[in-house]
Amino acid sequence: MTEADAAALQPAAVAAVQRRTVWVLSLGQILGGLAFGATVSLGAVLAAELSGDDAFSGLAAAAVTLGTAAVAVPLAAFASRRGRRPSLAMGMAVALVGVVLVVVAAAVQLFPLLLLAFGLVGAGQAANLQTRFAAADLATDATRGRDLSIVVWATTIGAVLGPNLTGPGEALGQAVGMPALTGPYLITVVAQLLAIAVYLSALRPDPLLLAYRIVAAKDTAREAIAKPDQPVVARYAIFAVAAAHGVMVSVMAMTPVHLLHHGASLSIIGLTISLHIAGMFALSPVFGILADRLGRVPTILIGQGLLAASLVTASFGQESTVSVTVALVLLGLGWSATTVSGSTLLTEASAEGQRTRRQGLSDLTMSLVGAGGAILAGLVLSWIGYGGLALAVGVAVIATVLLAPFGRRTPVSAGGAE
């Protein structure tokens, strides 16, 4: 090893790379969220128009979710072999192909092609999910939760701005002769291209490949990066994140239907969902700091407390729009606390050789549970109502709390085993 290589592996140099990495990933996440928000906001409308039946409008979101699930593990495996930089760029590139096919499908009025296109768009969401793990590749125990949460927080900007660009995008699309409802995808294409450029040009050195070098070199920075493999803890982390996601999606997906049936206006429904999204992302740095200071499992349990408060409020206050709105905000906060701390726990409970594979498995599980929750929630809603649905999904919260002892790491030295 040369002196230059040795210097690059020193803690101070690694910390500088980590700070730059978090900012680059945050910028990429903003662009990716912007592209994703602009794409999905019109998905249901396009699906209904091309299929000729409003009953098929939800298949657009389902296709994106299934596409995310299908790509999560292969994208993580690709990252393990080649690094985060080409993996994130590849996910965005596949999504870009999907966006182009959305426009083609609208032009030729072909519904199956539209669903395939939205499935490919899911690759972009898989890349967006992977960025939070990339933020933890070089992080230490003292800042791992915070660094991961900052990248999660960056999603807020794109998630809020993306849907609001549909108007200008449609006007731009009409000016250049694009098919109806596809104008906003011009903005998506630009955002996707910028995200790819950011990852390829600025994510240097690659955080995952640098982490591999640090672990292999057994230098002074190794102790902060390398972790003993604790599969039981990792499985608990995957379960906690997936369970919280299933609870969140199940209740959130049925809230607009419930509010509409109780006379709420579309503007009130929109405000409720917007506040819910703010709860999901806006305070994620707070939960990241709590995870670093209080511990990963205690912060997961804080998240479960927030989820429980949300479900009780939604159940017993289902006749009140204000109560439902409060419940949705608490729902977003509980999801945020659990996702940030659970993702952090998963990263540090996995040895370097197992880390990316488990991260991909976590994203796969999370996406499938979310899709299943959204489908089953409609059946439960029609059976026992909104209040009953809120109490029913509480089983996942109880299970996460009861299984919490499995999430406590065994104190072993780096490189040791359970």
C-alpha positions in Angstrom: 0.0 0.0 0.0 1.4 3.4 -1.0 1.5 6.4 1.4 -1.3 8.0 -0.5 -3.5 5.0 -0.2 -2.8 4.7 3.5 -3.6 8.4 4.0 -6.9 7.9 2.1 -7.9 5.2 4.6 -7.2 7.3 7.7 -10.3 8.3 9.9 -10.1 12.0 9.1 -9.9 11.4 5.3 -12.8 8.8 5.5 -14.9 11.3 7.5 -14.4 14.0 4.8 -15.5 11.5 2.1 -18.5 10.6 4.2 -19.6 14.2 4.5 -19.3 14.7 0.7 -21.1 11.4 0.1 -24.1 12.5 2.2 -24.5 15.7 0.3 -24.2 14.1 -3.1 -26.7 11.4 -2.2 -29.1 14.1 -0.8 -28.9 16.0 -4.1 -29.5 12.8 -6.1 -32.4 11.9 -3.8 -34.0 15.3 -4.4 -33.7 14.8 -8.2 -34.9 11.2 -7.9 -37.8 12.2 -5.7 -38.7 15.0 -8.1 -38.8 12.6 -11.0 -40.7 10.0 -9.1 -43.3 12.4 -7.8 -43.9 13.9 -11.2 -44.2 10.4 -12.8 -46.5 8.7 -10.3 -48.9 11.7 -9.8 -50.5 11.1 -13.2 -50.2 7.3 -13.2 -53.7 6.6 -12.0 -55.2 9.0 -14.5 -53.2 7.5 -17.4 -54.1 4.0 -16.4 -57.8 4.8 -16.2 -57.7 6.5 -19.6 -55.8 3.8 -21.5 -57.7 0.9 -19.9 -61.1 2.6 -20.3 -62.1 1.6 -16.8 -61.5 3.6 -13.5 -61.3 0.2 -11.7 -57.8 -0.3 -13.2 -56.5 3.1 -12.1 -54.7 1.6 -9.1 -52.7 -0.7 -11.3 -50.2 2.0 -12.1 -49.1 2.4 -8.5 -49.2 -1.4 -8.1 -46.9 -1.8 -11.1 -44.4 0.7 -9.7 -44.4 -1.1 -6.3 -43.9 -4.5 -7.9 -41.2 -3.1 -10.1 -39.4 -1.7 -7.0 -39.7 -5.1 -5.4 -38.4 -6.9 -8.4 -35.4 -4.7 -8.8 -34.4 -4.3 -5.2 -32.3 -7.5 -4.7 -30.6 -7.4 -8.2 -29.7 -3.8 -7.7 -28.2 -4.5 -4.3 -26.3 -7.4 -5.7 -25.0 -5.2 -8.5 -23.9 -2.6 -5.9 -22.1 -5.4 -4.0 -20.0 -6.2 -7.1 -19.5 -2.8 -8.7 -20.3 -0.2 -6.0 -23.0 2.3 -5.2 -22.2 4.7 -8.0 -23.0 2.4 -11.0 -25.8 0.8 -9.1 -27.7 4.0 -8.4 -27.0 5.3 -11.9 -28.3 2.0 -13.4 -31.5 2.1 -11.3 -32.1 5.6 -12.6 -31.3 4.7 -16.2 -33.8 1.8 -16.1 -36.4 4.1 -14.7 -35.6 6.6 -17.5 -36.4 3.9 -20.1 -39.7 3.3 -18.2 -40.6 7.0 -18.4 -40.0 7.0 -22.2 -42.2 3.9 -22.6 -44.9 5.7 -20.5 -45.0 8.4 -23.2 -45.0 5.8 -26.0 -47.8 3.8 -24.4 -49.9 7.0 -24.1 -49.2 7.8 -27.8 -50.2 4.3 -29.0 -52.9 3.8 -26.4 -51.5 0.5 -25.2 -52.4 -0.3 -21.6 -50.2 -3.4 -21.1 -47.2 -1.4 -22.3 -48.1 1.3 -19.8 -48.0 -1.2 -16.9 -44.7 -2.5 -18.1 -43.4 1.0 -18.3 -44.5 1.8 -14.7 -42.8 -1.4 -13.6 -39.5 -0.1 -15.0 -40.1 3.2 -13.3 -40.0 1.2 -10.0 -36.3 0.8 -10.6 -35.9 4.5 -9.9 -37.7 4.0 -6.6 -35.5 1.1 -5.7 -32.4 3.3 -6.3 -34.0 6.0 -4.2 -34.4 3.5 -1.4 -30.8 2.3 -1.8 -29.4 5.8 -1.2 -30.2 5.7 2.5 -28.0 2.6 2.8 -25.3 4.2 0.8 -25.3 7.0 3.3 -24.3 4.5 6.0 -21.5 2.7 4.1 -18.8 4.9 5.7 -20.6 6.2 8.7 -19.6 5.5 12.3 -21.8 4.5 15.2 -21.9 8.1 16.4 -23.4 9.5 13.2 -24.8 6.5 11.2 -28.5 7.2 12.1 -28.1 11.0 11.4 -26.4 10.5 8.1 -28.9 8.0 6.9 -31.8 10.2 8.0 -30.5 13.3 6.2 -30.7 11.5 2.9 -34.2 10.3 3.8 -35.2 13.9 4.6 -34.0 15.0 1.2 -36.9 13.0 -0.3 -39.3 15.6 1.1 -38.2 18.2 -1.4 -38.8 16.1 -4.5 -41.9 14.5 -3.1 -43.5 17.9 -2.5 -42.3 19.6 -5.7 -42.8 16.7 -8.1 -46.6 16.6 -8.2 -46.8 20.4 -8.2 -44.9 20.5 -11.5 -47.6 18.6 -13.4 -49.3 21.9 -14.6 -46.2 23.5 -16.0 -45.1 20.2 -17.4 -48.4 19.6 -19.2 -48.2 23.1 -20.8 -44.7 22.4 -21.9 -45.8 19.0 -23.4 -48.6 20.6 -25.3 -46.1 23.2 -26.7 -44.0 20.4 -28.2 -46.9 18.2 -29.3 -46.7 15.4 -26.8 -49.7 13.1 -26.1 -52.2 14.4 -23.5 -51.2 13.9 -19.9 -47.5 13.1 -20.7 -46.1 16.6 -20.6 -44.9 16.3 -17.0 -42.7 13.4 -18.0 -40.4 15.9 -19.8 -39.5 17.2 -16.3 -39.1 13.6 -15.2 -36.6 12.9 -18.0 -34.5 16.0 -17.2 -34.5 15.1 -13.4 -33.5 11.5 -14.1 -30.7 12.5 -16.4 -29.4 15.0 -13.8 -29.6 12.4 -11.1 -27.6 9.9 -13.2 -25.0 12.6 -13.9 -24.7 13.5 -10.2 -24.1 9.9 -9.2 -21.6 9.1 -12.0 -19.6 12.3 -11.7 -19.8 13.3 -8.0 -20.1 10.0 -6.0 -16.3 9.6 -6.0 -14.7 7.7 -4.3 -17.5 5.1 -4.2 -18.5 4.8 -0.6 -19.2 1.1 -0.7 -16.0 0.2 -2.5 -14.0 2.4 -0.1 -15.7 0.6 2.8 -14.5 -2.7 1.3 -11.0 -1.4 1.1 -11.0 -0.1 4.7 -12.2 -3.5 6.0 -9.7 -5.4 3.9 -6.8 -3.1 4.9 -7.5 -3.5 8.6 -6.3 0.0 9.1 -7.2 2.5 11.8 -10.6 3.3 10.3 -11.6 -0.3 10.2 -13.0 -0.5 13.7 -15.6 2.2 12.9 -16.7 0.6 9.6 -16.5 -3.1 10.0 -19.2 -4.9 12.1 -19.6 -8.4 13.4 -22.4 -10.3 11.7 -25.5 -10.6 13.8 -28.2 -12.2 11.6 -30.9 -12.4 14.3 -30.6 -8.7 14.9 -30.6 -8.1 11.1 -33.8 -10.2 10.7 -35.5 -8.1 13.4 -34.5 -4.9 11.7 -36.0 -6.2 8.4 -39.2 -7.2 10.2 -39.6 -3.9 12.0 -39.1 -1.8 8.8 -41.5 -4.0 6.8 -44.1 -4.1 9.5 -44.1 -0.3 9.9 -44.4 0.1 6.2 -47.3 -2.3 6.0 -49.1 -0.5 8.7 -48.5 2.9 7.1 -49.5 1.9 3.6 -52.6 0.0 4.8 -54.1 3.0 6.7 -52.9 5.7 4.4 -54.2 4.0 1.2 -57.7 3.8 2.7 -57.8 7.3 4.3 -58.9 9.2 1.1 -61.8 6.7 0.5 -62.9 7.0 4.2 -62.8 10.8 4.2 -64.6 11.0 0.9 -67.4 8.8 2.2 -67.7 11.1 5.2 -68.1 14.2 3.2 -64.6 15.6 3.2 -63.7 17.8 0.2 -60.8 16.9 -2.2 -58.8 19.8 -0.8 -59.1 18.5 2.7 -58.1 15.0 1.6 -55.1 16.5 -0.3 -54.1 18.5 2.8 -54.4 15.4 5.0 -52.1 13.3 2.7 -49.7 16.2 2.4 -49.4 16.5 6.2 -48.9 12.7 6.3 -46.0 12.9 3.8 -44.5 15.7 5.8 -44.7 13.5 8.9 -42.9 10.7 7.0 -39.9 12.7 5.9 -39.6 16.2 7.5 -38.5 15.0 11.0 -36.4 12.1 9.9 -33.1 13.9 11.0 -34.6 14.1 14.5 -35.2 10.4 14.6 -31.7 9.8 13.2 -30.2 11.8 16.0 -32.3 9.9 18.5 -31.2 6.6 17.1 -27.6 7.7 17.5 -28.0 9.0 21.1 -30.7 6.7 22.6 -30.0 3.6 20.5 -31.6 1.9 17.5 -34.1 -0.3 19.3 -35.3 2.4 21.7 -36.0 4.6 18.7 -37.8 1.8 16.9 -40.0 1.5 20.0 -40.6 5.2 19.9 -41.8 4.7 16.4 -44.1 1.9 17.6 -45.6 4.2 20.2 -46.3 6.8 17.5 -47.9 4.2 15.3 -50.0 2.9 18.2 -51.2 6.4 19.0 -52.0 6.9 15.3 -54.1 3.7 15.1 -56.0 4.5 18.3 -56.7 8.0 17.2 -57.9 6.8 13.7 -60.1 4.1 15.2 -61.8 6.1 17.9 -61.8 9.4 16.0 -62.8 8.1 12.6 -65.9 10.3 12.4 -63.7 13.5 12.8 -61.7 14.8 9.9 -59.4 16.6 12.3 -58.8 13.3 14.3 -58.0 11.4 11.1 -55.6 14.1 10.0 -53.8 14.0 13.3 -53.7 10.2 13.0 -52.1 10.4 9.6 -49.4 12.8 10.8 -48.6 10.4 13.7 -48.6 7.5 11.2 -46.0 9.3 9.1 -43.9 10.1 12.2 -44.0 6.4 13.4 -43.0 5.2 10.0 -40.1 7.6 9.9 -38.7 6.7 13.3 -38.9 3.0 12.6 -37.5 3.2 9.1 -34.6 5.4 10.0 -33.6 3.4 13.1 -34.4 0.0 11.6 -32.3 0.7 8.5 -29.5 1.9 10.7 -29.7 -1.2 12.8 -29.8 -3.5 9.8 -26.6 -1.9 8.4 -24.6 -2.3 11.6 -25.9 -5.8 12.3 -24.5 -7.1 9.0 -20.9 -7.9 8.2 -19.6 -6.2 5.1 -20.0 -9.3 3.0 -23.7 -9.7 4.0 -24.7 -6.0 4.1 -25.9 -5.2 0.6 -27.7 -8.5 0.2 -29.7 -7.9 3.3 -30.4 -4.3 2.4 -31.8 -5.5 -0.9 -33.9 -8.1 0.9 -35.2 -5.5 3.3 -36.3 -3.2 0.4 -37.9 -6.3 -1.4 -39.8 -7.3 1.8 -40.8 -3.7 2.5 -42.2 -3.3 -1.0 -44.1 -6.6 -1.0 -45.6 -6.0 2.4 -46.7 -2.5 1.3 -48.3 -3.8 -1.8 -50.0 -6.7 0.0 -51.2 -4.3 2.8 -52.7 -1.9 0.2 -54.6 -4.7 -1.4 -55.9 -6.3 1.8 -56.7 -3.0 3.4 -59.5 -2.5 0.9 -61.1 -5.8 1.8 -60.7 -5.2 5.5 -62.2 -1.7 5.1 -65.3 -3.1 3.4 -65.6 -5.7 6.1 -65.1 -3.9 9.4 -64.7 -0.3 8.4 -61.9 2.3 8.8 -61.8 2.0 12.6 -61.6 -1.7 12.5 -58.8 -1.6 9.9 -56.8 0.7 12.2 -57.1 -1.7 15.1 -56.4 -4.8 12.9 -53.1 -3.6 11.6 -52.1 -2.9 15.2 -51.1 -6.5 15.4 -47.9 -5.6 13.5 -47.1 -3.0 16.1 -47.6 -5.4 18.9 -45.4 -8.0 17.2 -42.6 -5.5 16.6 -42.6 -4.5 20.3 -42.7 -8.1 21.6 -39.8 -9.1 19.3 -37.7 -6.1 20.3 -35.3 -8.2 22.5 -34.1 -9.9 19.3 -32.9 -6.5 18.1 -30.4 -5.9 20.8 -26.9 -6.4 19.5 -24.4 -8.7 21.3 -21.3 -6.7 22.2 -18.5 -8.5 20.4 -15.3 -7.1 18.9 -15.2 -6.2 15.2 -14.5 -9.2 13.1 -15.9 -11.5 15.8 -19.0 -13.7 15.6 -22.1 -14.2 17.6 
